[in-house]
Amino acid sequence: MNMPLKELTPAEVRRAGWEALREKLGPASTLKFILDYDRGEGNYTELRKKIFKEKTVKDIIEDMKKEGYM
């Protein structure tokens, strides 16, 4: 299924995603991936604005380094 994304319905995109995962990971690992995937809740942008309100990019990078993410 190599149709441009804009031509696919949401259901077709989900189906293509499942097929791609299953082909690449196999059924068991696909299920593990899906169970680990979390869409989250709330407003991502507003939450980030609140969390990082008083921080500069430099502050955030330093925090990431301290936590071992970089």
MODELLER restraints for C-alpha pairs under 7 A, 6 or more apart:
rsr = mdl.restraints
at = mdl.atoms
rsr.add(forms.Gaussian(group=physical.xy_distance, feature=features.Distance(at['CA:21:A'], at['CA:30:A']), mean=5.75, stdev=0.5))
rsr.add(forms.Gaussian(group=physical.xy_distance, feature=features.Distance(at['CA:22:A'], at['CA:30:A']), mean=5.65, stdev=0.5))
rsr.add(forms.Gaussian(group=physical.xy_distance, feature=features.Distance(at['CA:64:A'], at['CA:70:A']), mean=6.02, stdev=0.5))
